[in-house]
Amino acid sequence: QSLKVLEGAKNFNPDLITKSSIMLGLGETDEEIETTMKDLRAAGVDALTLGQYMQPTKRHLKVIEYVTPEKFKYWEDIGNKLGFLYTASGPLVRSSYKAGEFFLTNILKERRSKRAEEKSQK
């Protein structure tokens, strides 16, 4: 259902930058992660963050695996190869990762500037 919402948003406004996040460490397989990443790209998602799930309280799901920094780097490389504009991947990365926000803000500014320039040339 979330994929359909992201895809619908992109279809409604192709200039919209869409972003999603995946939390790792709950027992997911590499195949599941890669399939999810491919599904997100197919839905037109532009930016992706991958972070480590941390059990907030004892009443929440337990961490199954602490993902290594090398594995997070691997997922970042896969994200870039799949064509995400921005992939942030690391144990402390969260969905509101600031570097990504800054990067995406600059992309939006560049697009607006380019559109304004194209309009002034017409």
Secondary structure as the mmCIF struct_conf table of DSSP 4:
data_model
#
loop_
_struct_conf.conf_type_id
_struct_conf.id
_struct_conf.beg_label_comp_id
_struct_conf.beg_label_asym_id
_struct_conf.beg_label_seq_id
_struct_conf.end_label_comp_id
_struct_conf.end_label_asym_id
_struct_conf.end_label_seq_id
HELX_RH_AL_P HELX_RH_AL_P1 SER A 2 PHE A 12
TURN_TY1_P TURN_TY1_P1 PRO A 14 ASP A 15
STRN STRN1 LYS A 19 LEU A 24
BEND BEND1 LEU A 26 GLY A 27
HELX_RH_AL_P HELX_RH_AL_P2 ASP A 30 ALA A 42
TURN_TY1_P TURN_TY1_P2 ALA A 43 GLY A 44
STRN STRN2 ALA A 47 GLN A 52
BEND BEND2 THR A 57 THR A 57
TURN_TY1_P TURN_TY1_P3 LYS A 58 ARG A 59
BEND BEND3 HIS A 60 HIS A 60
HELX_LH_PP_P HELX_LH_PP_P1 LEU A 61 VAL A 63
HELX_RH_AL_P HELX_RH_AL_P3 PRO A 69 LEU A 82
TURN_TY1_P TURN_TY1_P4 GLY A 83 GLY A 83
BEND BEND4 LEU A 85 LEU A 85
STRN STRN3 TYR A 86 SER A 89
BEND BEND5 GLY A 90 GLY A 90
TURN_TY1_P TURN_TY1_P5 PRO A 91 LEU A 92
TURN_TY1_P TURN_TY1_P6 SER A 95 SER A 96
HELX_RH_AL_P HELX_RH_AL_P4 LYS A 98 GLN A 121
#
